[in-house]
């Protein structure tokens, strides 16, 4: 009888510890921001795009144009239980270049500098709405012109 109670207590204690550990927050890190020591090697107005590629590496994102600015982005996202993931930290390092490909400006931005821009996925709607295969097949029967078949 004493052994059964001890096993039951041990099992309940293990289940309680497991339930508490399931409620801890997990963090995901995405992206890359070069360390400050590497950025100190870059001189505005002197270094070029090739120098930036050699010192801190190519960016994860660049400007819209082929020779656009460089953007390094790092995000930290917290997931806690059943709640929606939350961005707790975001840093953006923007390196802009002038027409001669020399560094014009180096700027840092964070969540405190603005608002979070939600990324949206745009999908073109199909013209087939609430029509299954059989309905499409049967709706085309009345559209056949017998005169077009034998011409």
Secondary structure, 3 states (H helix, E strand, C coil): CHHHHHHHHHHHHHHHHHHHHHCCCEEEEEECCCCHHHHCCCCCCCCEHHHHHHHCCCCCEECCCCCCCEEEEEEEEEECCCCCCEEEEEEEEEEEECCCCEEEEEEEEEHHHCCCCCCCCCCCCCCCCCCCHHHHHHHCHHHCCHHHHCC
